[in-house]
Amino acid sequence: MQDHFTFTFRGVRGGHPMPGPSTVKYGGNTTCFEVRLGGHLVIVDAGTGIISLGLNMLARHRATEERIVAHLLFTHLHHDHTQGLPFFHPLRHPQASLYIFGAKPSERTDLEAELVQDFQPPFFPLGLEEMYSRRRFHHVRGGDRIVLRDPQGPPQVLGLADEPLELSPDAVLIDVHHGYHHPQTGVLMFRLHYRGHSVVVASDTEGYVGGDQRLIHFARGADLLVHDAEYDDEEYGEGEVIRQGWGHSTWRMAVEVAQAAGVKQLALCHHCACHDDAKLDEIERKAQALFPAAFMAREGLVISLL
């Protein structure tokens, strides 16, 4: 099973969790994606979807006795993308090594300082002294490339000015793109490459007239594009609440990017907390009328890319 490349939707909701009978089909957990590339595990964002993933990782560790190694990529630090982290049990396991990547929040603070606030008093009952995992934090920015070679070894981060490496076909490459259209400092987007296949994660992004050309270039030819599609058309710029400038896209904006980039599949994601299963079914039908390879992301869905 070393030659597999799978993408699992662990959490697909934006804003806040929305459990209940009206969201059973697509799920109520907030954003988290599990990506397995050969022997590597990459996790994108830590919404409440990461909680069940952490439990699965511990069960796998007990069965195999292999050390837990994971690479956690943060698109940004808004609450719906971090709120599951305090309940991610591998953080507190002594046999876990976690490599954590994200943008530097500001000149005054760093990624680690911002994240640890969420899992210590007064916000959480257990303090940092209960965190037995090995953690390494890395700041990344647009244009960087993360290289994973040894599934049990550390990653390497290359900037635009660094010389390219000679890599084996087993290496995993993660390219970083910075999107500026999400309040206040934008988001990071990621393109994960393995054995000639790739997936692009573009969460919490708002479209432009004519399409986001930088994102289109970044996503060109990808096997799968996971794109924010929080709003239906009439919710975005009409009615009592105008959502332009909130940093999220309509399904139509996502379709425009997918068409222009020539991707093979489009997953519409970051579902509005107010959208029930029936509404998401309706949006999926509209999107498929324009781009038949579009589908609504669903919690637990596994896409095999290799």
C-alpha positions in Angstrom: 0.0 0.0 0.0 3.0 2.4 -0.3 1.8 3.5 -3.8 -1.5 5.0 -2.8 -2.6 8.6 -2.8 -6.0 9.2 -1.0 -7.8 12.4 0.1 -10.3 12.0 2.9 -12.8 14.7 3.9 -12.8 14.7 7.7 -14.7 18.0 8.1 -16.4 20.0 5.4 -18.3 22.7 7.2 -17.4 26.4 7.7 -18.1 28.8 10.5 -19.1 26.4 13.3 -20.0 22.7 13.7 -23.6 21.9 12.7 -24.6 18.4 13.9 -28.2 17.2 13.7 -30.7 15.4 11.4 -30.5 18.1 8.7 -26.8 17.6 8.0 -26.4 13.8 8.2 -25.7 13.4 4.5 -22.8 15.9 4.2 -21.7 16.2 7.8 -21.5 18.8 10.4 -17.8 18.9 11.4 -15.6 21.9 10.5 -12.7 21.8 8.1 -10.1 19.0 8.2 -8.7 16.9 5.3 -6.6 13.8 5.7 -4.1 13.1 2.8 -2.1 9.9 2.6 0.7 9.8 0.0 2.6 6.6 0.1 3.8 6.2 3.7 3.2 9.9 4.5 0.3 11.5 6.4 -0.5 15.1 5.7 -3.4 16.8 7.5 -4.8 20.1 6.3 -6.5 22.2 9.0 -7.7 21.2 12.4 -11.4 21.9 12.6 -13.6 19.5 14.6 -13.1 16.9 11.8 -9.6 16.2 13.2 -10.9 14.7 16.4 -12.0 11.4 14.9 -8.9 11.3 12.8 -6.7 11.6 15.9 -8.6 8.6 17.5 -8.0 6.6 14.3 -4.3 7.5 14.4 -4.0 6.2 17.9 -5.8 3.0 17.1 -3.5 2.4 14.2 -0.5 3.0 16.5 -1.7 0.4 19.0 -2.2 -2.1 16.2 1.2 -1.6 14.5 3.3 -0.1 17.3 4.7 2.3 14.7 5.6 5.8 15.8 3.0 8.4 14.8 4.3 10.9 12.3 2.1 13.6 10.7 2.5 16.9 8.9 -0.2 19.4 9.8 -0.8 22.3 7.4 -2.8 25.4 8.5 -4.5 27.5 5.8 -5.0 30.1 8.5 -5.9 30.3 12.2 -9.6 31.3 12.2 -11.5 29.3 14.8 -13.3 26.9 12.5 -9.9 25.7 11.2 -8.3 25.2 14.7 -11.1 24.4 17.1 -10.5 20.6 17.0 -6.9 20.9 17.9 -7.3 20.7 21.7 -9.1 17.4 21.3 -6.5 15.9 18.8 -5.1 13.2 21.0 -1.8 12.6 19.2 -0.7 16.0 20.6 -0.5 14.4 24.0 1.0 11.1 23.0 4.7 10.5 23.7 5.1 8.4 20.5 3.9 11.2 18.2 6.1 13.5 16.1 4.1 16.4 14.6 5.5 18.8 12.0 3.2 21.9 11.9 3.2 24.5 9.1 1.5 27.8 8.7 2.0 31.5 8.0 3.7 33.7 10.6 0.7 35.5 12.1 2.4 38.9 12.7 5.8 40.4 13.5 4.9 40.3 17.2 4.0 36.6 17.5 4.5 33.2 15.9 2.5 30.2 14.9 3.2 28.2 18.0 2.3 31.0 20.4 -1.0 31.6 18.6 -2.0 27.9 18.5 -1.2 26.9 22.1 -3.5 29.5 23.5 -6.4 27.3 22.5 -5.4 24.2 24.6 -4.3 25.6 27.9 -6.2 27.4 30.8 -8.3 29.4 30.9 -9.7 28.1 27.6 -8.9 24.4 28.1 -8.5 22.4 31.4 -5.2 20.7 30.4 -2.0 22.7 30.2 1.1 22.4 28.0 2.7 20.1 30.6 0.3 17.4 29.4 1.5 17.6 25.8 4.0 14.7 25.4 4.3 14.7 21.6 7.3 16.1 19.8 6.3 19.2 17.9 8.2 21.2 15.3 6.7 24.5 14.0 7.6 25.9 10.6 6.6 29.3 9.1 5.9 29.1 5.4 4.9 31.6 2.8 3.8 31.8 -0.8 6.3 30.2 -3.2 7.8 27.8 -0.6 7.9 24.1 -1.2 7.8 21.5 1.5 9.6 18.2 0.7 8.8 14.9 2.4 11.2 12.0 1.7 11.4 9.7 4.6 8.0 8.8 6.2 9.7 8.7 9.6 12.0 11.6 9.0 11.7 15.4 9.2 10.5 17.6 6.3 12.6 20.1 4.3 11.3 23.6 3.4 12.7 25.3 0.3 12.2 29.0 -0.6 12.1 30.5 -4.0 15.9 31.3 -3.9 16.9 27.8 -2.9 18.4 25.3 -5.3 16.1 22.5 -6.3 16.8 19.1 -5.0 17.3 15.8 -6.8 14.4 13.7 -5.6 13.3 10.1 -5.9 9.8 9.3 -7.3 8.7 8.5 -3.8 9.1 12.1 -2.6 6.0 14.2 -1.7 6.1 17.8 -2.8 3.8 20.4 -1.2 3.7 23.8 -2.9 2.5 26.9 -1.0 0.4 29.7 -2.5 -0.8 32.8 -0.6 -4.3 34.0 -1.4 -5.0 37.6 -0.2 -8.8 37.7 -0.4 -9.8 36.5 3.1 -9.9 38.9 6.1 -7.5 40.0 7.5 -4.2 38.6 6.2 -5.4 36.1 3.6 -4.9 32.3 3.6 -2.4 29.7 2.5 -3.3 27.2 -0.2 -1.5 24.0 -0.9 -0.8 21.8 -3.9 0.3 18.3 -2.9 2.2 16.2 -5.5 2.9 12.5 -5.5 3.9 10.2 -8.4 2.6 12.5 -11.1 -0.8 13.3 -9.4 -1.8 16.4 -7.4 -4.6 17.9 -5.3 -5.1 21.6 -4.6 -6.7 22.8 -1.4 -8.2 26.4 -1.8 -10.3 27.0 1.3 -11.6 30.4 2.5 -11.1 32.2 -0.7 -13.3 34.7 -2.5 -13.5 34.9 -6.3 -12.7 37.7 -8.7 -14.5 38.9 -11.8 -13.0 36.8 -14.6 -11.6 34.3 -12.1 -8.7 34.3 -9.7 -5.9 34.1 -12.2 -3.1 33.4 -9.6 -5.1 30.5 -8.2 -6.0 29.3 -11.7 -2.3 29.1 -12.5 -1.5 27.4 -9.3 -4.2 24.7 -9.8 -3.6 24.1 -13.5 -4.2 20.5 -14.5 -4.7 19.2 -10.9 -6.5 15.8 -10.5 -8.6 17.4 -7.7 -9.4 21.0 -6.7 -11.0 21.4 -3.3 -12.5 24.9 -3.4 -14.5 27.1 -1.0 -18.1 27.3 -2.2 -19.9 28.7 0.9 -22.6 30.7 -0.8 -25.3 30.3 -3.4 -25.5 33.2 -5.9 -28.4 35.1 -4.3 -26.8 34.9 -0.8 -23.6 36.5 -1.9 -24.7 40.0 -3.1 -28.4 40.2 -2.5 -30.8 40.4 0.3 -30.5 41.9 3.8 -27.0 40.7 4.4 -24.3 41.4 1.7 -21.5 38.9 1.9 -19.1 40.4 -0.6 -15.7 40.9 1.1 -16.3 38.1 3.7 -13.6 36.0 2.1 -15.7 33.1 0.7 -16.9 32.1 -2.7 -20.1 31.1 -4.4 -20.3 27.7 -6.1 -20.1 29.5 -9.4 -16.8 31.1 -8.6 -15.4 27.7 -7.8 -16.6 26.3 -11.1 -15.0 29.2 -13.0 -11.6 28.4 -11.4 -12.0 24.7 -12.1 -13.0 25.3 -15.8 -10.2 27.7 -16.4 -7.5 25.6 -14.6 -8.6 22.4 -16.5 -8.8 20.3 -13.3 -10.2 16.8 -13.5 -12.5 17.0 -10.4 -13.9 19.8 -8.3 -14.9 19.4 -4.7 -17.2 22.1 -3.4 -16.4 22.6 0.3 -16.6 24.9 3.4 -20.4 24.5 3.5 -22.3 27.3 5.1 -23.5 26.3 8.6 -27.0 27.4 7.6 -27.2 25.0 4.6 -28.9 21.7 5.2 -28.6 18.6 3.1 -31.4 19.6 0.7 -29.7 23.0 0.0 -26.4 21.3 -0.7 -28.1 18.9 -3.0 -29.5 21.8 -4.9 -26.2 23.6 -5.2 -24.5 20.4 -6.4 -27.1 20.1 -9.2 -26.5 23.6 -10.3 -22.7 23.2 -10.3 -22.8 19.9 -12.2 -24.9 21.5 -14.9 -21.9 23.7 -15.7 -19.1 21.4 -14.7 -20.1 17.7 -14.6 -17.0 16.6 -12.6 -18.1 18.8 -9.7 -19.4 17.3 -6.5 -20.3 18.4 -3.0 -17.7 17.4 -0.4 -19.1 15.0 2.1 -17.6 14.0 5.5 -16.0 10.6 5.3 -15.7 10.6 1.5 -12.4 9.2 0.2 -11.0 10.1 -3.2 -8.3 7.9 -4.6 -5.9 9.7 -6.9 -3.5 6.8 -7.4 
